Amino acid sequence: MDYATHCAELDLEGQRFVARLRQADPGATVPTCPGWTVDDLASHVAYVHRWAEGLVSRRAPVRLSGRDLGITGVTGDPEALAEGLEGLRVRFASSDPDAPMWAWGADQHLRFWARRMLHETLVHRIDLECALGVDHSFDPVIAVDAIDEFLVNLPAARSFSPDLSQLVGRGEWLTFRSDEGPSWGVCLEPEGFVVTSPTSSPDALLEGPATEMLLVLSRRRALGDSTCRVSGRGELVTTWLRHSSLA
């Protein structure tokens, strides 16, 4: 997926999120985000959209906080979400995706943020639908890109996700294989994990439809409740899922 597609899909995901939010009770609990209400979830999404827009507008060469960017009083009502999304859409439409800037992930270019905001919004739309008790629907192509974005950027998340330090080993290999074709490899080494091309003979294999795999890898669905299949050393998959969140 390219930058233009990420931007277009973000706009659609934003519309879906706002539409679902209009149906939700702000005080309802969000099962996939323990301790959060719908209002907490929506406020978080609204804040993150504004934070990303502020960073992109400045082509920030270093991390800037919300305070640095003057972001205050963000609420989780549908109008606030729609306003922030429109600002993000306009900013991305007028920006050079190849412009260098700070990003917390692997790709230190403006395009990182369009991709990140798409999948941030998608996963939190799933959270919102869990709160509403309705089914999720999304394109397997988007799911493949979301899995790739998650895995590629995960090593860079150690600074704010300390639990990732538990993902160590002695050279064990995991492969995540989508039924649609793409596969990803992870090697657990003594100093940490490395995301790379998959090996032909992994110690553990997690496979299934990309949409299901995204839900499992993002911990929005329990492995046992999904249609994903595990072969080999299942405890490696269990350990990965326990410690690999973007927290």
Backbone torsions as a table, in degrees:
resi	resn	phi	psi	omega
1	MET	NA	138.6	-179.5
2	ASP	-100.9	178.3	-175.9
3	TYR	-58.3	-45.4	-178.3
4	ALA	-61.1	-38.6	179.4
5	THR	-69.2	-41.8	176.5
6	HIS	-58.3	-43.3	-179.7
7	CYS	-64.9	-44.6	-179.3
8	ALA	-64.2	-42.8	-179.4
9	GLU	-69.8	-33.5	175.1
10	LEU	-61.4	-42.7	179.1
11	ASP	-59.7	-43.5	179.8
12	LEU	-67.1	-43.2	179.1
13	GLU	-63.1	-38.6	177.7
14	GLY	-61.5	-42.1	177.9
15	GLN	-62.8	-40.3	178.9
16	ARG	-64.8	-42.1	-179.8
17	PHE	-61.4	-47.4	-178.8
18	VAL	-62.4	-41.3	179.8
19	ALA	-62.7	-43.0	177.8
20	ARG	-66.0	-38.9	-178.5
21	LEU	-61.9	-35.8	178.9
22	ARG	-64.7	-20.9	-179.3
23	GLN	-91.2	-10.3	-167.6
24	ALA	-98.1	152.1	171.1
25	ASP	-82.1	120.2	-178.2
26	PRO	-56.5	-27.4	-178.2
27	GLY	-90.0	-1.9	-179.1
28	ALA	-67.6	146.5	178.7
29	THR	-77.7	154.4	178.9
30	VAL	-111.3	104.3	-173.2
31	PRO	-58.0	-32.6	-177.4
32	THR	-85.1	-4.9	176.7
33	CYS	-129.5	80.3	-174.3
34	PRO	-52.9	131.5	179.3
35	GLY	90.5	-6.9	-178.7
36	TRP	-101.2	146.2	166.8
37	THR	-98.8	172.7	175.1
38	VAL	-57.6	-40.3	179.2
39	ASP	-63.7	-39.9	176.3
40	ASP	-60.9	-45.6	-179.8
41	LEU	-61.5	-48.8	-177.9
42	ALA	-65.1	-38.5	177.8
43	SER	-64.2	-39.3	177.3
44	HIS	-61.6	-47.6	-179.0
45	VAL	-63.3	-44.0	179.1
46	ALA	-61.1	-40.7	179.6
47	TYR	-65.8	-46.9	-177.8
48	VAL	-61.9	-39.9	177.3
49	HIS	-60.8	-44.1	-179.7
50	ARG	-68.7	-36.7	177.6
51	TRP	-63.0	-46.9	178.9
52	ALA	-62.4	-41.9	179.2
53	GLU	-62.5	-40.6	178.5
54	GLY	-64.5	-42.4	177.3
55	LEU	-62.4	-46.5	-178.2
56	VAL	-65.2	-38.7	-178.1
57	SER	-62.5	-28.3	-178.0
58	ARG	-101.0	-2.7	-172.7
59	ARG	47.0	50.5	-170.2
60	ALA	-54.6	122.7	178.9
61	PRO	-80.7	-14.3	177.2
62	VAL	-138.5	167.2	178.6
63	ARG	-65.3	131.9	173.7
64	LEU	-118.4	137.9	179.3
65	SER	-81.0	170.4	174.6
66	GLY	-60.3	-36.4	177.2
67	ARG	-64.4	-43.3	176.9
68	ASP	-56.7	-35.0	-176.0
69	LEU	-90.3	-0.8	178.5
70	GLY	73.7	27.2	-179.7
71	ILE	-86.2	116.0	180.0
72	THR	-140.4	157.6	171.6
73	GLY	62.2	31.8	179.5
74	VAL	-77.2	129.1	179.4
75	THR	-115.2	167.0	-176.5
76	GLY	-102.8	23.2	178.3
77	ASP	-78.7	156.8	-176.2
78	PRO	-56.6	-36.3	-179.1
79	GLU	-65.6	-40.0	177.8
80	ALA	-64.2	-41.0	177.5
81	LEU	-61.9	-47.4	-178.4
82	ALA	-63.0	-39.2	179.6
83	GLU	-64.9	-45.1	179.3
84	GLY	-64.7	-39.7	178.5
85	LEU	-64.8	-38.8	177.9
86	GLU	-65.0	-41.4	176.8
87	GLY	-61.3	-40.3	178.7
88	LEU	-66.3	-42.7	179.7
89	ARG	-60.4	-46.9	-179.7
90	VAL	-63.9	-41.6	-178.7
91	ARG	-63.9	-45.7	179.3
92	PHE	-65.9	-37.8	-178.2
93	ALA	-64.4	-27.2	-176.8
94	SER	-103.9	14.1	-174.3
95	SER	-116.4	154.4	177.3
96	ASP	-87.0	115.5	-177.0
97	PRO	-63.0	-22.1	-177.6
98	ASP	-91.3	3.3	179.4
99	ALA	-65.8	130.4	178.4
100	PRO	-72.0	140.9	176.3
101	MET	-167.0	170.2	178.8
102	TRP	-70.3	140.9	169.7
103	ALA	-148.1	148.8	-177.8
104	TRP	-76.4	-14.1	-177.2
105	GLY	-98.1	-160.2	-172.0
106	ALA	-74.1	-34.6	-173.8
107	ASP	-94.0	107.0	-176.1
108	GLN	-89.5	55.2	178.5
109	HIS	-138.3	161.6	-177.8
110	LEU	-56.5	-34.5	-177.7
111	ARG	-59.2	-25.0	176.7
112	PHE	-51.8	-41.3	-170.9
113	TRP	-73.6	-31.8	175.9
114	ALA	-65.9	-44.7	178.9
115	ARG	-64.8	-45.7	-178.5
116	ARG	-63.0	-43.0	-178.7
117	MET	-69.1	-32.9	175.1
118	LEU	-59.2	-52.3	-173.3
119	HIS	-77.6	-28.8	171.4
120	GLU	-60.1	-45.5	-177.9
121	THR	-69.6	-39.7	178.2
122	LEU	-60.5	-50.8	-176.9
123	VAL	-64.6	-37.0	178.9
124	HIS	-76.9	-23.7	169.9
125	ARG	-65.0	-38.5	175.2
126	ILE	-62.2	-43.0	176.2
127	ASP	-57.1	-44.9	-178.8
128	LEU	-63.5	-40.1	178.8
129	GLU	-68.5	-31.2	173.6
130	CYS	-63.4	-40.0	177.5
131	ALA	-64.6	-33.8	180.0
132	LEU	-82.9	-15.9	-178.2
133	GLY	74.6	31.5	179.9
134	VAL	-115.3	160.9	-177.6
135	ASP	-75.0	156.5	178.1
136	HIS	-99.3	147.0	174.5
137	SER	-142.7	126.9	175.2
138	PHE	-157.6	157.4	-173.7
139	ASP	-69.8	132.1	175.3
140	PRO	-56.8	-30.8	177.9
141	VAL	-63.9	-41.4	176.7
142	ILE	-66.0	-39.2	179.9
143	ALA	-62.7	-42.6	177.9
144	VAL	-59.7	-44.8	179.8
145	ASP	-65.8	-36.7	179.3
146	ALA	-66.8	-40.9	177.1
147	ILE	-62.8	-45.4	-179.9
148	ASP	-61.9	-44.8	-179.7
149	GLU	-62.6	-41.1	179.3
150	PHE	-62.3	-49.2	-175.7
151	LEU	-70.9	-40.6	-179.5
152	VAL	-62.1	-38.4	-176.0
153	ASN	-89.6	-14.2	-173.7
154	LEU	-58.2	-41.5	179.5
155	PRO	-58.1	-30.6	-179.3
156	ALA	-78.0	-7.2	-177.0
157	ALA	-88.4	3.6	-177.4
158	ARG	-59.6	-29.8	-176.6
159	SER	-67.0	-27.7	179.7
160	PHE	-120.5	1.3	175.4
161	SER	-127.2	76.4	-173.6
162	PRO	-60.4	-22.1	-179.0
163	ASP	-65.1	-19.2	177.8
164	LEU	-61.9	-20.6	179.4
165	SER	-65.3	-15.0	178.4
166	GLN	-79.6	-11.7	-177.0
167	LEU	-88.3	77.1	179.7
168	VAL	-129.4	167.7	179.1
169	GLY	-171.6	-156.7	-179.1
170	ARG	-125.2	40.7	178.9
171	GLY	93.2	15.6	177.8
172	GLU	-69.7	147.9	-178.3
173	TRP	-114.9	135.2	169.5
174	LEU	-116.4	144.4	172.2
175	THR	-124.5	133.8	172.9
176	PHE	-109.0	116.2	-173.9
177	ARG	-123.1	119.5	177.8
178	SER	-85.2	147.5	177.5
179	ASP	-63.2	-21.4	179.8
180	GLU	-78.2	-9.9	175.5
181	GLY	128.6	-54.7	-176.7
182	PRO	-60.3	143.5	178.0
183	SER	-133.4	155.9	179.1
184	TRP	-134.9	144.2	178.7
185	GLY	-114.7	148.2	175.3
186	VAL	-133.8	130.6	174.5
187	CYS	-111.0	125.2	178.8
188	LEU	-92.2	110.5	-177.5
189	GLU	-112.1	164.8	-177.1
190	PRO	-57.5	-32.9	-178.6
191	GLU	-92.7	0.0	179.1
192	GLY	144.6	-168.9	-178.3
193	PHE	-106.8	152.6	178.4
194	VAL	-126.4	127.4	175.8
195	VAL	-93.4	124.4	-173.2
196	THR	-153.2	-169.0	177.1
197	SER	-67.1	145.9	-177.4
198	PRO	-71.7	148.8	174.4
199	THR	-86.1	157.8	-178.6
200	SER	-75.7	-17.0	-178.6
201	SER	-136.4	72.7	-178.5
202	PRO	-70.7	159.1	174.5
203	ASP	-74.3	-27.5	178.6
204	ALA	-145.8	144.2	-178.8
205	LEU	-130.9	127.7	170.9
206	LEU	-113.9	123.3	-178.3
207	GLU	-140.0	157.2	179.1
208	GLY	161.1	-178.2	176.7
209	PRO	-58.8	142.4	-176.8
210	ALA	-57.8	-37.4	-179.3
211	THR	-64.6	-41.3	177.5
212	GLU	-68.1	-42.0	-178.3
213	MET	-63.7	-38.0	177.0
214	LEU	-61.7	-44.1	179.3
215	LEU	-61.5	-39.1	-179.9
216	VAL	-71.9	-47.2	-177.4
217	LEU	-66.5	-30.8	177.2
218	SER	-87.4	3.2	177.7
219	ARG	61.1	36.2	173.6
220	ARG	-98.4	-7.4	173.9
221	ARG	-147.1	134.9	177.3
222	ALA	-65.8	143.0	-179.3
223	LEU	-54.7	-42.0	-178.4
224	GLY	-68.3	-17.5	178.7
225	ASP	-96.3	1.4	-176.7
226	SER	-104.2	174.6	175.5
227	THR	-96.4	9.3	177.3
228	CYS	-70.1	151.9	-179.5
229	ARG	-117.4	143.0	177.7
230	VAL	-118.7	135.2	172.5
231	SER	-134.6	158.6	-176.4
232	GLY	83.1	-143.6	-175.1
233	ARG	-81.9	92.6	-176.2
234	GLY	-60.6	-26.6	-178.9
235	GLU	-66.1	-25.9	176.6
236	LEU	-67.8	-39.6	177.1
237	VAL	-66.4	-43.4	179.2
238	THR	-60.3	-44.2	179.0
239	THR	-63.9	-42.3	178.6
240	TRP	-58.9	-48.5	-176.9
241	LEU	-66.0	-31.6	-178.8
242	ARG	-69.9	-31.5	-169.4
243	HIS	-117.5	7.1	-170.8
244	SER	-107.7	28.3	-179.0
245	SER	-84.7	154.2	172.1
246	LEU	-87.7	80.3	-175.4
247	ALA	-101.8	NA	NA
